[in-house]
Amino acid sequence: MPRTDAVLRDPRLEAAVARLGPEPVKAAVRRAQQQARHGTLPPEEVADTAVALLPSTACGLRPVINATGVLLHTNLGRAPLSAAARRAVLDAAGPTDVELDLPTGVRARRGRSALDALRARVPSAAAAHVVNNGAAALALAATALATGREIVISRGEMVEIGDGFRLPDLLVSTGARLREVGTTNRTGVEDYADAIGPDTAFVLKVHPSNFRITGFTRAAGTRELAALGVPVVVDIGSGLLAPHPLLPAEPAAETQLRAGASLVTASGDKLLGGPQCGLLLGDEDLVRALARHPLARALRVDKLTLAALEATLTGPATPTAEALTADPRDLMRRAEHLAAPLSAAGVDVRAVTSTATVGGGGAPGVTLPSAALSLPEPYASVLRTGPVPVVGRLEAGRCLLDLRAVAPEDDARLAEAVRSATAVAATEEAAAAAVAAAAVEG
């Protein structure tokens, strides 16, 4: 049995210590040595096996290929950052001038270039501020403007924002009181007008971004509400800054501000395609008051988020934007190009049409024509747990790998993952068939 210190002198493992730290490397060596002690591994292969067992990164998060057909998958971290944003994060990882004016050497406004870039993308916003997520943006507005006062909101917009968190609970936790008006399906401007009084801090309009109510419905528009004489805060949720032709029903920050909204809140890691953050856009005095509130310090974003946000705003099209506008014909050509050699190698695979969605609490009900690789069901779990995790979806007893959210440069890795999974998937499929046959005989 090779000694641990001798194995660690392998140049590959020495390099891994510099990349990952000593503990993950030692753990991989111990696992390989354990296999050798049990007789399942020749002692001379301990170093090679330890190298193979090394994690790819120094943290527990594993990069995956999103083949679910959901562009903004919350469980997969929502929007993938663009190459420009990733580079910006690396550049900002060391010391930066995040709060320093280099020419004068004095303290400067934090994240000034990112905020300027945000205002440039939303011309109707007189000011902008950024916090750590969309819920924080709304919580800051409620805390700064409505503690001990009333927020008027439609009953049809008292939504749950995910993982059991509910908007009413969030707002009440800030010390504000909610004045509910209208009904689940119908709330008119007169309902808001009747509720407004001396204790009204603002009217809140929330976009129901992850569901739709259809049929006998009515909702007051931002322009109608702005005429009531109190501030109107609009939570658009999905982070769309300007109208998009593919998403006509999705509210945009620029449109809401032009309609008279005093403040718009949104998320940065959804349709904007940037890092997780909360955006506040609107009236200059209002935004300044929020930015100077004591809670703003607790909710502020770090320099890495500011760097990624600015690069998202000023750089090339994001992966989210490219996935949203991908041509279904190109997606099918990619699927056929991937399926042909895999099929020739004996894989049960075919290129099929598919349907993708936006996800991430945006554009409910909107579907996007797409294309996918169709594989036997056992591939789903095998691909998820492979060296390069691929997350697809199950549909009609098949594992679909939808290509709309898969970057073209990941096609080769996707194909290799399918090849690697074929032997394991075939074994599991045969075992499942044997169990089914035994059950029938029994």
N, C-alpha and C positions, 0 to 999 in steps of 0.2 A: 504494500500500500504506500503510494507516494506521500511524503510529508506535506502538510499544508503549506509551510513556507516555501518548499521546493516548487509546488504547483503555482504558487503566487508569483514566482519569478518568471513564469512564462510571459514573454513580451506582450501577448494579446491581453492577458489579465492585468499586467501592470498598466497598460493603456486604459483598460476598463476602470481601474481604481481612480485614475485621473478624471475620467468622464462621469462615473457613477458614485464614487466614494467607496471606501474600503468594505463597509458592511454588506452591501448587496453582492459584491464579488466574493467575499468569504462565504456568504450563504450559498452561492452557486457551487463553490468548491465543496462545501460540506455535503450538499445534495448529491454531487457526483461521487464523492467518496462513499457515501452511504450505499449507493447503487453497487459500487465495487465490493463493499463488504458483504452485500447480499448475494454476490455472485452473478448479478445481471449485467455487469460491465467489466471488461478487462481493465486491470489497474493502469495499463499504459494509455488508456483512453480517458482518464479522469480529466486531464486538462482540456481536451477537445470537448468533452461533454459539458464541463463547467462553462466554457465559452458559449456553447449553444444554449445554456440555461440562463445566461445573463439577461436582465430586463433591457428593453430598448431605451428607456429613459430613466432618469433619477427620481421620478415621481410615480405614483400609482395610477395616474390617468393614462389610458392607452388610446392612441390614435386609432380611429375606426373609419371604414368606408361606409358612408350613409347611402344605402341602396333601398331605403324604405319607401321612397316616393314622396316623403314629407320633406319639403325644402327646409323648413325651420323646425327641426325636431328638438323639443325641449329636453328630452333625456340624453340627447347627443350634443347639448351645448348650444342649440339654435344656430345662429349664423356663423359659418366658417369665415375667418378673416381672409382678406385679399393678400396677395404676395406683398403689396406695398405696405399694408398694415402690419404684417408679420415682421417685415424688415424694420419698420418704425419702432416696434416693440423692442427688438434687439438693440437698436441704436439708443433707445431711451433707458436701457437696463443699467447703464452706468450713471455717473454724475451728469446732470443736465441743468439747463438754465430755466427749470420749470417755474421758479419764483424769483429769478434774478435778471435784471437788465444789464447785459454785459457791457454796453458802452459807458454806462454811468456807475455801475457797480452797486446799485441800490436795489432794494426789494421791488419786485414787479408783480403785476396781476397774475395769479396762478392760471396756467392753461390758456393764456391770452390768445395764442394763435389758433388753438382748437375752437375756442368760442367765436373768434372772428370767422373761421371757416364755416361754422354752423350758421351764423347769421347770414353769411353770403349765400348759403343754400336756401334760406328762408327769408327773403327780403322784407316781408311784412313784419318780421320780429324786430322790435326795437332793441331787445336785449335777450341774452341767453345765459343759461346756467346748466351745469351738469352735475348729477348725483349718481349714486351707485346702482340704481335700477329704477324701473318705471314706477313700482309701488312706492319707492322712497320719494320720487318726485311729487306724487300726489300727497304723501304723508307730510312732506315739508310744506306744501301749499296749505293743507288743512291746519297744521300746527301754527304756522305764521299768521294766517289770516282768520282762522275760525275757532280758536280755542275759547270755549265759553260762549260761543255764538252758534248760529244755525247755518247748515248747508242744505239748500233745497235741491232735492234729487227725485227723479221719477222712480216709481216702484219697479218699472220694467228695466231699470238700469242698475239695480242692486245685485251685482253679479258676483260669482265666485271666480277668482282669478287663477285658480289652480292649486293642487295639492292641499285642498281643504281651506285655503285662505280666502276669506270673503271680504269684498270691498267695504260693506257696512262696518264690519268689525275693525278694519284698518282705520277708517275715518273716526269712529267713536273712540278708538284708543288714543287719538290725538287730543281729546278733550272737547271736540266739537259735538254738537247735537245735530241729528239728521231730521229734516222735515220732509217726509215722504209725500209725494203728490201723484195724482193720477192712478192708473191701474197698470197691471202687468202688460197689457197689449195696447192701451190707448192713454196717452198723456198729451194734452194740448197746452198751448202757451197760456191760456186762461187759468189752468191749474197752477202753474208757477206764479202768475200774477196774484192770485188769491192768497198764496202762501207767503209772499214777500212782506217783511215787516221790519221794524227797527233792529231786530236781532239778526237779520240776514247778513251773513258774511259774503256769500257768493252763491250763485246757481252752478251746480255741477252737471255737466252732460258727459255721460260715459258711453263710448262706443261698445256695443255688445260683440266684441271681436272674436269670440269663440262659439257663438251660436246665432241663430236667426229666429225671429218671430214673424210668421207670415199669416196672411188672411185679413181679419178685421183689425187693423192696426192703425195707429196714429202716433206721430212723434213731432215735437216742436223742434224747429231748426235753430241753429246758432244765431242767425240773423234776427229771428223773432225774439229770442231770449235776450239778445244784446240790447234790444229796444226797451227793456223793462227797467233800466236805470241802475242795475247792480252789476258787479263784476261777474263775468261768465268764464268758468274754467272748463275746458274741454279735454278729456282724457281720450286721445285717439288710439292709444294702446300700441298699435303695430309699428309705429315709427316711420310711416310714409310721409316724406317731407313735402312732396309735390304730387299732383294727380298722376296716376299711371293708367294707360289705356286698357291694360288687361284687368285692372281692378277698379272699375267705375264706382262701385259701392263703398270702397274703402276711403275713409276720411283722411285728408292730408293736412299737415300743419299749416301750410301756406293758405289753403282754402279756408280753414277755420278762422285764422287770424283776419283775413280779408272780410269775413262775414261778421266780424265784430268781437270775437273771443278776446278776453283780456289776457288769458294765459292758456297755453296748450302744453300738456304733458304727454310724453311718449317714451318708448323703449328704444335703445340704440342697437340691440342685438336681434332685431326682427327684420322687417323689410328694408331698413336702412343698410343692413348687412355689416354692422360694426360690432364692437365689443359690448359686453353687458354694461349698460349705464342708463340713467334716466335723464331725459331732456326736458328742460323748462324753457319755453319760448313765449315772448309777449311784451306787454307794457314795461317800459324801462323802470319806472318807479316800483312797480310790483315785483319785478324780477330782482331788482337791487335789494328790496326788503327781504326777499327770500334768501338771497345769497349772504346777507349779513345776519340772518337769524342764528342763534347759537346752535340749533340742530344741524345747520348746514355743514358745520365743521365735522360732525360725526358721520355725515352722509357723503363727504367729498370723495372723489375718485383719485386714484394714484396716477403717477406720471405715465405708466404703461398704458392705462386706459385712455388718457388724453392723447398719447401718441397714436394709438390705434384708431381712435375716433377721427383725428385730424386727417390721417392718411386715407381713411375710408371716405371722408367728405371730399378730399381734393384729388385723390388718386384715380386709377382706372376703374372700370366696372367691377363690382364685387362679385364673388361667386354666387351670391343670392340673386343678384340682378341677372347674371348670365344664365342661371338655372331657370329663372322665371320666364325668360324670353327665348329659351332654346327651341329650335325648330323640331317638331315631332318627326319629320322626315329624316333629319340628321341623327336623331336619337335611334330611330329604327335601323339606319345604316350602321351605326356603331354596334347595336345589338347583334345584327347579322354578322358583322365582321368578327365579333367576339365568339359567337356561337359556332361558326363554321369549323375552325380548328379544334374546338373542344368536342364537337360532335364527331369529327373524324377520329379523335382519340378515344372514342367510346363513351363519352359522357352523354347522359340522357338530358340534353339541353336543347332549347329552341328559342328563337326570338319571337316575342309576342307583343301586341299592343297592350298598353297599360294606362292607368289613370293616376296622376299625382295630385297632391294638394299642397297648399302653401304652409299650413300648420303654424305653430308658435303663437296661437291666439291672433291670427290675422286672416282676413278674407274668408270667413266661414261660408261654406257652400260653393266656393270657386274650385273647379276641377281643371286640371291641365292634362291634355293628351300627352302620352309618353310611350316609352318602349322599355321592355325588360327582358332579362334572361329568365326563362322558366325551367326550374330544376325540381327533382323529387323533394318531397317535404323534409326528409332527414337532413338535407343540406343546411337547413336553417340553423340548427343548433351547432352543427360542425363548423360552419363558416363563422358564427359568432365567437367561437372559442379557439379559432385558429391563430397562427402566428401573426397574420394580418387580419384582425377582426372585421368581418363584413356583416352588416346588419341589414337584412331584407325583411320581407313580410310574407305571411302565409295567406294564400288565396285559393279557394277551390281545391285544396289538397296539394298545392304546389308551392314551392318556395320561389318567390319573384324577387329578382334583383333589378329594381327600377333604376334607370340610368339618368333621370332628369337631375337629381342632386349629386350625381357622381361626376367629378371633373374629368374631362377627356384624358388628361395626363395620368389619371389613376386606372385607366382601362387595363393596362398591362398587369398591374398589381391585382386587379380584380380577377382577371383570367387565371393568374398563377394561384390565387387563393382557391378558385374553383378546382383547378387541377389537383392541388394538395389535399383538398377535402374529398375528392372522389372516392379514394380507397376506403376512407373511414365511413363516408355516407353509404357506400355500397354494403359495407358490413352491417351497419345499423339497419338498413332497409331489409336485408336478408333476415336479420334477427327478428325484426318486427313481423315479417311475413311468417316466420316459423312459429312465433307466438300465436298469431292469428289462426294458422292452420291447426295448431294443437288445441286451441279453444273450440274450433269447429268439430274436431274429432271427439273432443271431450263431451 
